[in-house]
Amino acid sequence: LHRYNTGSVVPVSDGAAYTDGSGHINMGDNGDRGTGDLSVGCWFYPVTNTVTGAGLVTKQVNYNANSIGFGIYWSSHHGKIYFNIGDSSNGSRTSYTIAANQWIHTVGTYQQSTGKNFLYVNGVKVAASTQSGLETLDNSENLKIGHAGQYFKGYIANAFLYSSAIGPDTIKSIMWKSHAELTTDDISGLVSWWDLSTNAEDLHGGLDGTLSGTV
């Protein structure tokens, strides 16, 4: 794992994974949410403008909105963050435009009972959509950091997955904390947390990652 000293830029992590555009972290066919709620997100720093749509934290084959599963993506070509959920027949995408070459905190949330999905950037809700009637999100894709259809090039830290649609208070709370600093309320519904400071260990659950390519 290539470490990057985040220093005062992102003080909640001792380091970050650097993916060079040809590697990623793979947690295997795990993390399915079925017809349940979910939240997924991370800190990331995109450093180039060479990729159309690269996976950050995903369980989808690519960033097509209808692809079965879920994922957070970065599109350097459009300068946008995407949050996708889909069941192969239908899907929903929320997006937000932001400049590259900076640290960005992003979270996507989905509530199955209402179909509402929200995208948060740096603790603020920036986009919302509703897609009712989605079937199961379960699939045979691997849960990955740094790849889904396209490889991400840049830094990723404090990636996470929840089995609930966390709200703005929780998001604002966790974005400035390490895993060790999370409160009882913060970890309610938390499935996995990868700080990526020294390895691909899941600090909360059992979904440790393995490295593929140059990471």
VENSUL-V612305 format. One record per backbone hydrogen bond with DSSP energy under -1.0 kcal/mol. CO is the residue of the C=O (numbers start at 0). NH is the residue of the N-H. Records with the same first field share a line. If there is no record, write none. Layout:
CO=NH, NH
//
This chain:
1=17
5=8
9=12
16=155
18=153
23=211
24=144
25=209
27=29, 142
32=35
33=136
37=109
38=161
39=107
40=159
41=105
42=156
43=103
44=154
45=100
50=75, 76
53=73
55=145
56=71
57=143
63=66
65=87
68=85
69=58
70=83
71=55
72=81
73=53
74=78, 79
78=97
79=74
80=95
81=72
82=93
83=70
84=91
85=68
89=86
91=84
93=82
95=80
103=43
104=121
105=41
106=119
107=39
108=117
109=37
110=114
114=130
115=110
116=128
117=108
118=125, 126
119=106
120=123
123=120
126=118
128=116
142=26
143=57
144=24
145=151
147=149
149=54, 147
152=46
153=18
154=44
155=16
156=42
158=193
159=40
160=190, 191
161=38
163=165
166=170
167=171
168=172
169=173
170=174
173=176
178=181
182=186
184=187
186=189
188=162
191=160
192=202
193=158
199=208
205=207
209=25
211=23
213=19
214=1
//
